[in-house]
Amino acid sequence: MSENAGMRFAVAVDTGGTFTDVTLFDRDRGQMWTAKTPSTPDDPSRGFMNGIEAALQQASLSPSDLSQVFHGTTVATNLILEGKGDKVGLLTTAGFKHVLEIGRQDIPRRVNLFAWIKPTRPVPPERILEIPERLDAQGGVLTELNEDAVRDAARTLRDRGVNAIAVCFLNSFVDPKHELRAGELVREEHPDALLSLSSDVLRVFREYERSIATVLNVYVMPAVSRYVAQLAERLAEADAVAPLLIMKSNGGVVGAGEVERVPAHTALSGPAAGVVGARFIGEAAGFKDVIGIDIGGTSADICLIKDGNYDLTNNGRIGEWPLSFPMLDINTVGTGGGSIARVSDTGALTVGPASAGANPGPACYGNGGEEPTVTDAHLVLGHLPSYLLGGTMQLDVEAARAAVERQVAQPLGLGVEEAARGILSISDNDMVGAIRVISVERGHDPRDFALIAFGGAGPLHGGSLARLLGARTVIIPPHPGVLSAMGLLVSQFRADYARTCLEVPPEYDHARMATTFDELEAEATQWFERERVPNAARTLTRHVSLRYRHQGFELNVPWAGNAVTPETTDKTLDAFHALHEQLYTFAQRDTPVEIVTLHVTAEGSLPQPRLTERPSGGTLEEARVDQQTIHFEGGTQSVPVYDRDKLSAGISFPGPALVVQLDSTALIHPDQHVTCDRFGNLIAETR
Amino acid sequence: MQRGNNNMNIESTAQQAPVCDAVTLEVVRGALRASQSEMEALIERTAMSAFIREKKDFFVALFDAEGDMIVGAYRPTFGDPVRPLFEHYPVDDMRPGDLYWYNDCYGSKGSVSHSPDQVFVAPVFVDGELIAFAQSWAHFADIGGMRPGSISPDCTDIFQEGIIVPPVRLAREGVVNEELLRIFYRNSRFPDISQGDTRACFAAVRLGERRIVELAERFRREVITDAFRQLAERSQQAATERLRATFAPGQYRFTDALDHDGQGNGPYKLSLELSVDDNGVVLDFSDSDDQAPGPINYLVNPAVPRAMIAMYLLAGDPTLLLNAGAGRAIDKVILREGSVLQPRWPAPLGQRGLTMMRLLSASMGLVNAAGGDATAANCAYVIYFARGIADNGEPFLLTDGIGVGYGARPYADGINAVYYVAQENYPAELVELSYPARIRAYGIHCDSGGPGLWRGGCGVVREIELLAEKAIFSIRIDGVDKPAWGVHGGRNGGSGRAVVNPGTPQERELEPFSDGNVLVRGDILRLETGGGGGWGHPFDRDPALVLSDVLGSYVSRDAAERDYGVVLKPDDETVDDAATIARREDRPTVDGMFHRGTYRDVLE
């Protein structure tokens, strides 16, 4: 087997804050093995390899049997969120030294201006060096690039020990010539520096957003490069020859080499894998319109899939910073199992964003946590058995009750169960708000979607969220805790290319647009070559960002066809009017439309796994392992507890019930009825 | 704990339990906030005025059936926008699907305070009963008037500031009166933009209406109404308690002044008095100067000063909404008709933004004077309008807002380079793509932040080159003669200025608050904006922070030594500790609580 690994065995590694989830898949037989090992934050490559080895051991395989290694990483995300990236220098056009400090000059809408403090930028002004040079908005040279100034700047940064350099010049999205030349000069003077050019990273207009993206890219570059090199080394040491493919924020994978070039593309790598997994499970279960909700310890990541497609946004943010790369439209809300419930001096009950984290964790973990969390509320109400992770961890019900009683019930004058239900109502409501943002605000009615509840805590909330949203169906995947790893396994190659190319009506320059599309496709094709994607597996699609004249916000629609003609342009504009109406309730068909940015998406397909079918024929009684008391709003009930692994295909049962498994517990409400489908998904329908 | 919840409920019902329980209240609060965000997102993405879409000069809010605001933005700019309708349209006469509209400042008692701001309000009905109002408000680019952009420092009455729309019923049971809109669009120099903005505001109000109806369907109508009451009460209670804890009984005064009215008259004094005694808490502005001939008059609705003080009091707890309840912590607001804060019809109001920003800072001065720990003064934001004909023959109107420095706080530096809440700049690359103009420089105005233990925020430098044959510029910079004051030993912030073709033989300084400035192709306008006041004695500022400010070009080396007593070594990169200690021995004394440069004595 080792001699000819072919495309048979693929492994996916999803490194989270606490655990590393690994899924190993046999494409020929549809068999899957999963492993959960502790993450190793001091050197994540160790946890990565431990996880792979644990999974291989179960399958009696060796690393050389692997054909691909897929990976979702939070290295870049955490560096940005925690402000722990590298010391970066930025070369900017003379006159724009404070481009980062000024930003968009606004105070956020939700804050109190008396109390708000502007977040500290990732690069202080003293490391932003001004270079005399200037292009106009058409790319014409107003001031030649001052090459001596670039050399001086590179030497200054080198002497100050700055080894990560970003270059972002004004109007470089039109023509990158000054940036390219500056890059060459920096390399000559400071050959060891890592370098990032804005025209290479994000070739669209708006100088603050482009500067920040370029800076953040090089900010995380040293650590991500080091990390990717370590992973490659670990794999090589273990004699693995499989290529390492890394998930990007756009839901596609690329080779490790591409990630080293634009590491900021991995800013949403972790949650993106979950979205891809949700789409796969939805389709397997026969649902093309789904809302995925991935509830972890500190936050919930929410996405929407319509007709089997997920949306990308160019208006993503990471922490305080705009990151205008194409990203999956994932909405994150700071509510998860570890979110802490508090009552303010004025009597307001809030849940999150403060989290008990892994340590001390919820009060019921018995590690000294004194504040009640969402998990404690579930335990108080009987939604969780008193043991977790297959019996390896005992939960302290009394500690949970005491925390809820002391911190919430007493201050609000409520009973303990009532207070626990209150905590869950608030957290559900926060999540519903976040779901509405990606559904209702995008012109979709959540009642038309099935919910896929995953992440460790997802299956506890799926039922109540569905009720609040009016959705009828909740899908609980076979391994809710490792769905992200599943998403990695089923992912495709993907890269996005974009260029701002403003076309103002009534005279659109079709030839110029055609040339720009061709250039973007040429870039995409070069990438296909680097990734060795076979011709037959390649797909290129064209999109445009459009807006009504005088608007400042663009909508993205597919280009109607491949040619750029007045006819295809008109068809594309029609699609824009229709989308505008869908999203914003009106269209203005008489108002001229501006074509702002052209996009090309390159996708390369990878062999797709087939899911194993679960045996049928078992009985419900065989799966019943326990009985549990649950405090529902309508009264206390004793409900059956089923072992997930023993539920065979075709079995169905009414709620209320609990379904327990190693990585998660599902709460089935009294008004739900569950069927186990042939792949082991639990399909809970509201009666 | 015994399962005795039901009993507990019965007991608490006896002492008049609220219809909406504590948990539902938070759910409703979250849902109202979410509705507000949705309405805002809709306007932001569809509006066409650059004012609205990039500067985000718009506002949405939800009100109870009485017209009291329950949830809105954290911006004390707005009056009492629903009640003005009642005079013309009694509640009994309102029906589902109605939509009301106005921009009439005097007719709404200052609920809207200059004519470009259009207010749209929809009543919300559940089970045939009116339970709430949804409102949106936005600054339209041009509604006619004397000059493109409608408002100009040259205006001498409100008729020159564009068409006036009294409260009217724009839609009856869902049927829109298109004739009204045709009159309105016909009065704009940019009718297609007006149309887009109107559609955006419409859609937002309808969305808010729908969300409240859904909320009432999810809970009960009585629960929602009770939630409104409790949300107002909670803010009122917190604001009242904090107010009493902050201000000892007594009378407190603070006076500030605007440079002039755009037409050379002035300065204009704003006099604020707070009295706290057993009878209540009263704000009295009646000692302020008489109204101005120029358009800086600010028709203050009493809700605005209430909200200004309340916003200070509520800082630090995001669960407290800045709403009508919070404003009730102040029992009474006294304004004098004929004053610059309560002008008589038809005085011009277009540039009231300056007066509003001054009043906001003056309110913080009053809080400081009354023993609170408020900020130093902010500089008022700066804006210019450029109007002309582009080379393609089309008229253009560039309205470009420029950030300033905000006042230092007792615990932090003031904010550098911001305009106002939720108002964004135009990126240089956007200006160059969309207007015949080029941004030559855009940076921090060095040394403009008022020195202090905490430094005032720095203003901005922006250089604009004109790429059209000719354009008329209107410029609005206040605080040149009377910069933002510092407090508790902190010094005042730096001033702004406007200069054409700096550093050339053609250099000329412009009147900082003026219209009719003609620039021709290739001219460069350099705008420097002012900074915020400092807090605490600058000689007490950590030398490491001063060094960091010098390295970041916020403070010059000379100012570090002069204003902060921090001496740098010749390398400019390290503090000379010995020289700094020696320099700081000669510490300037500070008398009085406020520092406001040369104009201090005039006011006190």
Interface residues (C-beta under 8 A of the other chain):
Chain A: A94 G95 F96 K97 H98 V99 E101 I102 G103 R104 Q105 D106 I107 P108 R109 R110 V111 N112 L113 F114 A115 W116 I117 K118 P124 P125 E126 D136 A137 L170 N171 F173 F205 R206 E207 Y208 E209 S344 D345 T346 G347 A348 L349 T350 R401 E405 L412 G413 L414 G415 V416 E417 E418 R421 G422 S425 I426 N429 D430 G433 R436 V437 V440 E441 L468 L502 Y548 R549 H550 Q551 G552 F553 H580 L583 Y584 T585 F586 Q588 T591 T636
Chain B: M1 R3 G4 N5 M8 S12 A22 V23 T24 L25 E26 V27 R29 G30 A31 R33 A34 S37 E38 E40 A41 L42 E44 R45 T46 A47 M48 S49 A50 R53 E54 K56 A73 Y74 D192 I193 Q195 G196 R199 A200 A203 R206 L207 R218 R234 Q237 A238 M311 Y312 L314 A315 G316 D317 P318 T319 L320 M364 A374 T375 G401 I402 G403 Y406 R409 A412 I415 N416 A417 V418 Y419 Y420 V421 A422 Q423 E424 N425 P427 A428 E429 L430 E432 L433 R438 R440 A441 Y442 G443 I444 V460 E463 S548 L551 G552 S553 Y554
